[in-house]
Amino acid sequence: FFSHRNMAPLVGVHSAEDSPFLVDTRGHAVPSPSSSVPAVALVAAVCMGLGSLLYTPAGAPTLNASQMYSLVQTPVHVQATTTTTPPAPFLTSGSAAPRDMPRIPPSAASPATATALGPWQADAQGRPGVLTAARSVMALLCLSFTAAVGLAIRKQHHRAWARARLSWAPLQSVHVAPPDWAMMALAEAEPAPAPAEPAPAVSPGEGSEAGFAAKLGSIRVFSAEDGQEVDAQSLVPTTGRAVVCLMTNFADFDSWEQAQWLVDELPRLEAAGVPVVCIGIGTVAAGQEFCKRTRLPARVLHADPLGKCHRALDLEPGFGREGGLFGDLPLSGYIKLLVMCAGIGSPNTLKEVFRGYLGDRAAPPVFKSGSNVDLGWKAAFDLVGKDFQRPFELATYRLGNMVEILSNWESLATEDDQLLLQRGGSFIIDDDAVVLSHKDKGILGYAKPDRLTKLALAENPTEAPSFEQCLEIVHGAAERKVEDPKEIYLAVRALEKRKKEAIMPDQFRGQWRLAYTSGGATDKEAHNLARAGGGGYFPLNAVQSFDPPADGEAEGRIRNGVYGGPVAFFFDGPFIWRQKQNMLEFTFTKVSAGVSGEYTYSRDIQAGDWKTVGVDTDTEVSKAQKPGKTPFFKFIHVDERCIVARGRGGGLAVWGRISSNPVQAAPGSYEKVAL
């Protein structure tokens, strides 16, 4: 039976005030179900018995379910002797024990005898059996099931237990009598770290008064350059602009990606006199290894072994930790990390993973010549296209990082596996005040260094772009698809908040290709510095043709088509223009499909409530004729190069002009579009 935090084997069980405790070789104790809940003890006995069978080498003695039940119900003392180091679940023959596993000194050797305790077994020679990975995983599942059932029963019968947490007590707090060899191992093991200092409390109104640096209090961090210990708050300048990045642990995808791309942005920031401060979770040695492999200059990085700075700034703790989803769960940090990788308690993680495989036309290429992120055979991705993130390009980059991280896990990872879950954050500081902050919500949700740099170099990072800047952004999106989707969203929102323009039908006459759609993006997502959110470029060739009504006519004509090579799929219908609202209200009456214009299939479709739509927009309309009863575009801005509008569903869109002439073909007839 192995404790969930450090995988150290169980060596003793004792009772403290009638509450049985399981104690491992490192002197940690965890409360087991008490005798007041025999149902929990029975479930634990069955699962522990199954775990014993899975862990036990062939031919070794085992405890049956009855003995297991007695073990849980009755406080017992266990004495054991052996000649070797207790086994870890995933050790194979000849492999080294984990670095934090206490070693048993040779002087502790004794005759090859052992008294078996459940799954802690020894063979005839006193050697622990070698455990296979399959048996280890199955046994861990059994133990997880035991904990889940125990917690469920406790919550149902004892409300107080639901508020309690399984905590690890020091060996001194309970009366334990472990075997002599375990005591000798403990004596030579590294001393347990001192309890973490509580994070300084900052009230909502206190932050702006105390300043950003003061929030870090007297937390001590270590330079990755020379190991010097300094106060974290002394790293943040109290005057001028600065960028502060609190990275995740040194063995995390997020910290690697952010550091590697930040390397390319450092010259611009430093040339503008904007210092960069990076604080990551781990030891000084891990930070130095991290800098060596990511090429982040060690002068900008500091190591925070216990993640105190992250707690002080109230960053996301991660799934299954205090303050995170489901609170503090008594599970291994590795199990919790797998849960987060599946998207639970980690928003947008799966979306970002899929983006790595599917590509992203709204993002630049991952590999660039002369950059810190490059690849010798990147030209292979040009077969798919250029000037955007190609399918599998980002996934290839992340695969390379994963291989590097796993190959150097021992030198990069934190001692406390719970810190693997801690998320980071990035801040733009001006005169010791936070002008823009980003707090990671999940895995791969870090602030993108390129956008962070752009905002840090802006005169006012939170100020809405000017009218001229908005037009530059939407024109770039409409014609070249080169702008960041979040920048497009913010530019469109800024245009929307301006005084309504007077738009005439002749201004939007012609054919327009859909370039950008916001989808379900929100203002909050757009201000977030992560990649996710803000909408994106439309992946297909979708073209709208607007033919305004001639003099004396009430209705114009709209065609909405999707074109892929020789194949076209399009809708035709009427529209009316409501001048007061800048609203183009429309419906479709015919759907068609064509191939190279040689064959076209068409059929009529229902136009809905189009007959009730009022066409005299300058007079009072009835309730049935109220604007917006059918689909519409409410135009925000129209010029010779683009259309910006909001649809009936609430989404924003940007079109780029491809022709000043609308489609001339009759409804249902194919007409080639110049894309």
N, C-alpha and C positions, 0 to 999 in steps of 0.2 A: 504494500500500500504506500503510495508516494504522495507527499504533500504537493498541493497544486502550484505553489509559488516557486520552489527551487528543485523539485524532483528529488529531494533527499529522501532516502528510505526511512520508513517508520521503524523505530527501535524500541520504543517503550510506551506503555499505557499506564496511567496512574489516575487516582481520583483526588480532586481538590474540592472539598465541600460538596461531596456527593455528585460531582459533575465530571464524568470521564473525559480525559484528554488524550488525544493521539499526539505523540511527540516524535519529531524526526531528529536526525543526527546533528542538525545545526542548532538544536535547542529551541525550536519553534513548536508551539502547541496549538492545536485547533480543537474547539469543543465538538464532541460528537453528540448524537442524540441522547438525551437523558432517559432514565428509566421511567419517567412519567409518560413517555409516548412510546409504548412498546411497538406500535405499528411502524414507526420510523425505524426502530431498531431491527425489526424483522426484515424490512425492505433492505436496510443496510447490510444485514447479515447475508441475505441471499446474493446481493450484488457483490459483496466482498468475497463471498465464496466463489462466485463465478470469476471474479478478478483473480482470485488465488489460482484457479485452474489455468487461466490464461497465462499467468506469470510464472507458474511452477515448472521447473525442468522435469523431464521424464524421470520417473522413479522416485521423485522427492516426496516426502510425506506432506499431507495437506490437512487443513482443518475443515470439518464438515459444517453445514449450515447451523447446526445446533451449537457447536463450539463458537462459531462466529457470533451467534445471537447472544451467547453468554459473555463473549468478549465485549460486546457493545453495552450490555445491560449491567455488567458487574465490573467494578474497578479491579484490575489485576496488575501484577508486577511481572515484567518479562526480563529475563536475563539471557544474553546471547553472547557467544564468542565465535570468532572466525579469524581467518588469517589474511583476508583480502579486503579491498575497498568495496563498500556496498555498491550495488549496480545501479546505473541510471537506465531508464526505460529504453533508450534508443542507442545504447552502446553496443557495438559489435566486438567480436573478438579482436584484440589488439588495438582498439581505439582508445584514445585518451578520455579520461573523465572530464566533465565540465570544469571550467577554471574555478568556479566557486564551490566545488565539492570538497569537503574536508578529506584529507588523506590520512590513512591510518598508519602511524609510524611502525617501522619493522619491530620495534620493541614491544608492540602490542600483540605480536603473534602468539598464538596459543595452540594447544592441540586441536586438531581438526574435528571439533564437535560443534554442534549448533542446535539450539532449540528453535524450531520453526514458529514463526508468528504469521499466520495467514500467508499472503503472497511473498513475505520475506522468508525465503527458503535457502538451504544450502545442500549441496550434494554430499556424497559419502566422504569426499576429501575436504569438506568444509569450504568449497568454492561456490560462489553464487552462479546460478545458471545464466547463460547468454540469452537475452530476450530478443525476439524478432520484432520488427516494426509493426507487423500486423497484429501480433498479440498485444503490443503496447497500446495501439490505437483502440482496440476493442476493450481493453481493460479501462482505459481512460473514459470511454463512453459509458461503461458501467458505473464508474465513480461519478460522472456528471449526472447520470440518471438518478443515482442515490441522492445527490445534493438537491436536485430539482424536486424530487418527491418529498424529501424532508422539509424543504422550505415551504412547499405547498400545504403540507399537513400542519406545519407550525402556524402558517398564516391563517388557516381556517379555524384552528382551535385556540390559538393564543395570539391575540392581536398585538401584544407587546413584542412577540418574537418577530413579527413582520417589520418592526422598526429597528430591530437589532441587526447587526452585521457580524458575519463571521470574521473575527479578527485574530491575528496571530499574537499570542502572549509570549513574553520572554520566558526563558527556561526558569529564571529565578522566581517568577510569579506563581508557579505551581510546584508542588512537591513531587519531583520526578526522580526515579531511581533507574537511570539508564545503565547499560552494561559498562564495564571498565574500559573496554576498547573504544567505546563511543566517547567517553569522557576524555580519553587521551587524544582522540581525533579532534574534539572540540578545543582542547587546549592549544593545539598547533594550528587550528584554522584561523583565518583572519578575523579580527574583532568585528562585530556588527557595527555598521555605521551609526553615528549619533542620530537621534530622532530629528526629522526635518523641522526647521524653524517654521512657524506659521507665517503664511503670506500676509504682508501688511494690508490691512483693510482700508479700502478707499470708498467712501460714500459717493453717490452720483454727483453731488454738488461739490465734492472735495477735489475731484480730479482736475478741474480747470484751475482751481486756486493753487493747489499744491504743485502743479506742473507734471509733465510726463516723467522727468528724471526722478522726482520725489516718490513716485509710485513704486519705483524699484527699491526704495529704502536702502538698507545696508547689505543687500544681497551680494555675496562674494562670487565672482566668476574668475576664470583663468584664461590668460592669453594663449592662443594656439601658437603664437610665434616664439615665446620664451617661457611660458608657464607661469608668468608673474600673476599673483593674485591681486585683484583690484575690486573696488566697489562698482557694481553695475551702473549706478547712477552717475558715476564720474565719466563714463564713456559717452554719455549723451550731452552734446553741447547745449548750453542754456540760451545761447544767442545764435541767430541765423537759422538756415535751413539744414535739415539732416534727414537721412533715411535710416530707419531701424528695422531690421529683419530678425524676428525671433523664429528661427528655423526649428523643424522637428529634430528627432534624434539623428545621429550621424549615419545610421544604417537605414534611413527611410528614403523612399522614392522622392518625396516632396523636397527634402533638403538637398538632395543631389541635383534634381532638375533646376531648382531655384538658384543654387550656387553656380551651376555650370552656365546658365544663361546670364546670371548677374555678372560674370567675368567680362562679358562683352559690353556691358553697360557701365562698368566702373570708370573707364577713361572719360566718358562724357560727364559723369557726375563729379568726378574729382576735378576735371578741368573747369567746371562751373563753381567750384568751391563748396560742393555739397558732400560732406563726409558720410560714409556708410558704416554702420555698426551692425554686425551679425553676431547673434548669440544662439548656439546650438546645444542640444542636450547630449551630454556624454563627458568622458574624461578628456584631459589634455592630450593624452596619447591618441585617443580616437579622433580628436579634432585635427591633430597633425596628419594623421593618415587620411582623413577626409579632405584636407586641403591638398595633399599630395595627389590624390586621385581625381579630384574635381578641378584642380588648378586654381582654386580660389585663393587669393593672397592671404597668408596666415595673419598678416597685420590687421585685417578687418574682422577676424573671427575670434570669439571667446567661447569657452566651454562652461556650461552650467550643468554639473553632474546630476543634480536632483531636480532640474526643471523648475527652480523656485521663481525665476523671472516670469515664466509662463503663467504660473499661478497668480503672481502679483498683478499681472495685467489681465487676469480673468479670461484667458484663452480657453478654447474648447478642450476639455479633458479627454474626450474620446468615449467610445461605447463601453459600458460596464464599469465606469469609474465614477467616483463621487462628483456630482454635477453634470454627468453625461446621461445618455439614454439608459433607463432602467437602474440608474444609481450604481452603487458599488457592488458588483457581482463577484462572488468567490470563485473566479475562474482564472486560469492561466492567461497572461497577457497575449500569448501566441494564439490561443483560441479566440479571444476577443478581436485580435487583429484580423483573423480569417473572417469573422463575422462582418467587420467593417469593410473588408475587401469585397464582400458580397453586397455591399450597399446599405446594410442595416446600420443606422446611426451614422451614416456617412453620405450625405446628400450629393448627388451628381457624380459619384465615383464611377458607377457603371457606364453612365453616359460618356464620361471622359475616357474610359477604357475603350469603349466601342469607337469613339472618335479616332483613337489611335489606329484602329484597323480599317475603318471606312474612309478615312481622310477628311479633310475640311477645306473647302474652297474659300472660306473666310479667313484662313490662317496662312501665314507665309510658310515656305519650305522649312523643314526642321534642320536639315544639314546645309550649311553654307560654307563655301570656301573661305579660308582665312579666319573663321570664327572658332570659338572654343568648342562648339558642337559641330563636328565635321565627320565625314565618312569617305573613305577612299573610293568606294564603288557607288557613290550616290547617283552617278549618271544613270544607273539602271532605273531609278524612279522616273526619269524624264520620259520613259516610254509611255507613261500614263498621262503626263502633262508637266507643265512648268509653272513657276510663280505661285504655287499654292501647296498646301500640305497634301501629299499624295497618299493613297491607301497603303497601309502597312509601314509608312515611313516613321511615324511617331512610335508605333509598336516596336519597330526595329531598334530605335534609339533606347526605348525603355528596356528592351530585352538585354541590350549591352550593359545598361546600368545594373539590372538585376544580377547578371552573372558576376559583375564586379563586387556587388554588395555581398552576395552569398559566399563568394570565394574569400572574402575578408571579414566575415561576420564576427569572428572572435575579437578582432581588433577594432571594430566599429560600433558594435551594439552596446547598449547600456546594461549595467548589472541588474537593474530592476526591470523586469519584462513589462511591468505596467506602464512604464514611460514610453514604450513603443507606440502607445495609443495617443499620446499627447499631441495635439495639433498646434500649429504655429500662428504667426500673425505678422503683418508688416504695417509700418507707420511712417507717415511723412510729418516731421516735426518742424515747427517754425517758432523760434524764440521760446522753446520749451513747452509749446502748446501743440496738441495734436490737431492738424488741419485735415488729415485724411487717414483713416485706419481701415485695415482689412483683417478680419479674423477668420482663419480657415475653418470651414464647417465640416470638412471630411477629407479623406485621402484624395490627393491630386487636386485639392482646392486651394493651393497656395497662390499668392499674388504673383502675376506674371511680371518679371523684371523689366521688360520693355515698356509696358504701360505704367508701371511704377515710376520708371525713370522719366517718362514723358510728363507725368503729372508733377513729379518733384521739381522739374525744371520750369514748369509753368509759373507765371507770376502769381496766379491765384488758382490753386488746384481744384477748388470747389466751385469756381465761378462758371456759369453757363457760357458756352461759346458764343461769340458775337455772330451777327447775321452773316457777315462775310465768311467767317470760319465755318458756319453751318452749311453755307452753299458749297464751299470747297469740299467738305466732307461728303455731302449727298451727291455732288457731281462725280467725285471719285468713286463712290459706290455704284452709281448708275452706269458709268461708262467703262470703268476698269476693274471694279470689284477689288479694290486695294485697301479699303478702309476697315478698321476694326469694327465689327458689328456693334459693340457697345458704344463706340464713338458715333456711329450712325444713329443709334437709338436716341442718344442724348441730343444729337443735333436736330433730329426730327421733333423731339419733344420741345426743344427750345423754339423751333419755328412755330410749333403749334400754340405756344403760349404768347406769341406776338399778336399784334393787332391783325384781325382777319383781312386777308388780301381780297381785292375785287378781281375775280377771275372770270374771263369771258370764254365762251365755248370755242372760239377760233384758236385760243391758246393751246388747247389740248387736242386739236384735230391732228390725226395721223396714227402711226403705229408705234407702240411702246413695249419694250421688253422688260418684264418683271425682274428686278435685280435683288431686292432685299425684302424680307418679311420679318416682323418682330415676333410672330407667334404669341406665346403667352408671357413675353418678357414684361418685367415691371421696372419701375424707377429704382427700386432697391437693388435688384439684380444688376442693373446697368452700372450702378455706382460701385458694385463689388469688383475687386481687381482680379478675380479668378477668371479663367477662360469661359466657363459656363455662364449662360445667360446673355440677354441682349439680342436674341434673334440670330439670324444668319442669312447668307445668300441663298436665293432660290436655286436648286440644283438643276432644274430643267429649263428648256427654252420655251418660256411661256410669254405669249405676245397678246396684248390687247389693242384692238383697233377701235378708235372713236371717230364716228362720222356725224358731226352735229347736224341738227335739222336745218334745212334750207328755209328761206323766208316764206312765211305762211304755213309752215309745217310745225306740228307739235312735237313729234318724236324724232330722235336721231337713231343711229344704228350702232350697235356694239358687237364685236366678235372677240371671243376669248378662246385662244387656241394654244395647244401644246404641240411642239414640232420636234421630232427626233429623226434626223436624216430624211428619207423619203416619206415617212409616215407622219400624218397630221391628224389631230383629234381636236375638234373645235365646236363651239356653241355660237349661235346667232340669236339676236333678239333686239328689241327696242330699248331706248332709254329716254328719260326726260332730264332736263337741267333745271335745278331749282337755284336761281340766281342768289336769293337772299341767304341761303344756307351754304352756298358753294357745294351743292350736293348733286351728284350724278346718280339717279335712281334707275335701276334697270331690271330686266328679267330676260329669260331665254325661252325661245319658242321652238328652236330646232337644234338637234345635235347631229353631228356628222363626223365621218372618218374617211380619210382618203390616203391613197398611196400614189405618190408622184403625180397627182392630178389626173391620172388615167382612169382611176376608179374611185368613186365616192359613194358612200352609203349614208343616207340621211333619213331622219324620221322626226316627226313633230312631237313636241313634249308640251305638257301643261304649263301655262304661263302664270299659274297661281292667281293672286288677286289683282293682276295688272289692270283689269278693267275698272277697278275702283280707285286707281291712282289718279289724282288730279293733275291735269296738264296746264291749267291756268295758274301758274305759281304766284302771280301778283294779286290774286284775289283771295278772299276767305275760302277755306276748304272745309269740307265736312270731316267728321271724325273718321269716316272710312277712308278719306283722302289724306289723312295726316302723313306728313313726310316720314320716310323711314319704314313704311309698311312692307316694302319689298327690299331686296338687297341693294346696297348703295356704296358709293365711295364719297367721302367728304373730303374734298381737296383742301390741302393745307398750303401748298405752294406749287406753282406751275411756271416753268420758263422754257426756253428753247431746248434745254438739255435734259430736263427731268420733270417728273411728277412726284409729289409727295402727298400721300392721302391716308386716311383712316377708314377702315371698312366697317360694315355693320357689326361684325363680330368683335370689334374693339382692337384688332390688330393694325399695325402700321405697315406701310409699304412704300417702296421707292421704285419707280420705273425710269428707264433711260430711253430716249427717243432713237428710233432706227429709221423712221421715214416721216415726212410731213404729209404724206398722202395716205388716207385710210384705205382699207381693203375695198376694191371696186366690185368684186364678184357678188352675185346674188346670194342670199342666204342659202346655205347648203351646198354651194359650189366652191370647189377648191381654188385657192390662189396662193402661189408660192410667196413665201416671206423671206426677205433678205436679212439673214441673221448675221 
